[in-house]
């Protein structure tokens, strides 16, 4: 039975269950599960046939997505401590709630020089006094008790005496000052500090005394243990977790000029992001992203701008990244510090260009022309690249609720008479893409954001579902979205033989499970993973949104979030080749008509209410069985195997939470954990623990 409403006293019953589970877990590998405690005749039976294999699950399915949404990249991945380090904003006393530079001394003595700025439109100029300290200061800095390094680009008149002071408190001995040599012309002066105690209210002041004035062009402050500018703590946690990283967008990319974010970071002007209406420092650009992927030992997946951008700009980017050093852009890359071509294979051409919210949005007919221009220009530079085209299956086009548009061919207003987008209709984006741009891409992108709400075809919007809906039904809704894409894919095959011939694949390069938290979110994510694994024949890439949400982090520290624990479990322990799993307990019939994110047949395995998936390792010597049990009761499954004889000693990894609301937060004891146990494979009963995600490993005899 699966309903939290049946649990007397709210969490009480669940807490008792989990406490008893924990008592059995503390002995670690000495514990044994799956033997005498289970019912002799489980209601669910399942068969695993290791001789019937599907296409391998590629590591790219464990990919990640990150984009410049405000300061997201800079807060989570980049180690820069300072905000507005190139003075996009004026140094003044206005906007008291904005984190920015403030004057030290009289505000009128700090002006913004627009005549000869170091970078961008302005640089602060400080008029000095012999008797009064004047300068600029930024507060609210998060600092750890360790070394920090930085630099200041500065110019000034003779007779100026400038110091940089980093403070981690107001008391004696809670700051460190270093002298800054000032020359008439712009010069970069290195800074080094040792912070004595952690704080979230630190400050950096650049001030001086003397005659004349000095100007500041750019300032930087990073932890001394930064790795090529990135946070060591988050890089260490993310290394090896994602199969690839998609960047820089997302909606951001459609207003982004990649050439603003290469070269000397101090000379890159801060620009305005028209999508998010926020300043963008451009410190993390193409080279930094590719360096990050190298640090993470993962594949880069850059996205080019087909919104406000041009095919020429995209081709230049391909040449910058992949061109030989003797090409114009390859020579620029070499001058910027990376002589060898990066050799990036996968390129996303645009982001969600079907959507009216996208900068540079145009009619589908016109966009197909634009895509083809981009593909031709990029392949002319490097024919070896794999192009991922903006896609939109009928499922997605339905839930996105797109308004009318004018079709250039017929000059008619196109607006579906029904909310549901039908296969082959004028609002079927992918049908038009496959018809108009055949041969101009290898992969179609798709974005699937599952949610606990459901899309109502009559109302044309997402609506809340009855609180009485079971946890399993609610968590399955994201997997249903993936299953809808599967059903849409099968509709295309008769009309487009390239799909049947495996010449075109799909990348779910944005996905997640929304309006859910705690264990409910993790169950939904695990079910979505399972459904993508079942579609390994055509879904070969996927990018979780956002990749940094695998972490819980603050300004100085980080740990795995619940989602991070889940993904690490599957990445480390689950196999790569799906094998056939049959069962006696099929998923129940849908409660709602098919369309949008509701398929005609519910997602999941025939082991309801458990979602079960089986795979082999690459060498075929290990069989892994994953279960998602989003119910309050242990669920017993009578397993049988064909084509695989296991050794008696198996291993089990069990993910659970302290409560259904369990989350992992930096600085606190983890509430979502994975316990490793042993079990006897000779028992044919698999008992999935209440509210758990489990992976069992069987080794071939």
Secondary structure by P-SEA (a helix, b strand, c coil): ccccccccccaaaaaaaaaaaaaaaccccccccccccccccccbbbbbccccccccccccccbbbbccccccccccccccccccccccccccccccccbbbbbccccccccccccccccccbbbbbbbbccccccccccccccccbbbbbcccccccccbbbbbbbbcccccccbbbbbbbbcccbbbbbbbbbbccccccccccccccccccccccbbbbbcccccccccaaaaaaacccccbbbcccccccccccccccccccccccccccccccccccccccaaaaaaaaaaacbbbbbbbbcccccaaaaaaaaaaaccccccaaaaaaaaacccccccccccccccccccccccccccaaaaaaaaaaaaaaaaaacccbbbbcccccaaaaaaacccccccccccbbbbbcccccccccccaaaaaaaacccccccbbbbbbbcccbbbbccccbbbbccccccaaaaaaaaaaaaaaaaaaaaaacccccccccccbbbbccbbbbcccccaaaaaaaaaaaaaaaaacccccbbbccccccccccccccccccaaaaaaaaaaccccccccccccccccccccccccccccccccccccccbbbbbbbcccccbbbbbbbbcccbbbbbbccccccccccbbbbbbbbccccccccccccccccccccccccccccbbbbcccbbbbbbbbcc
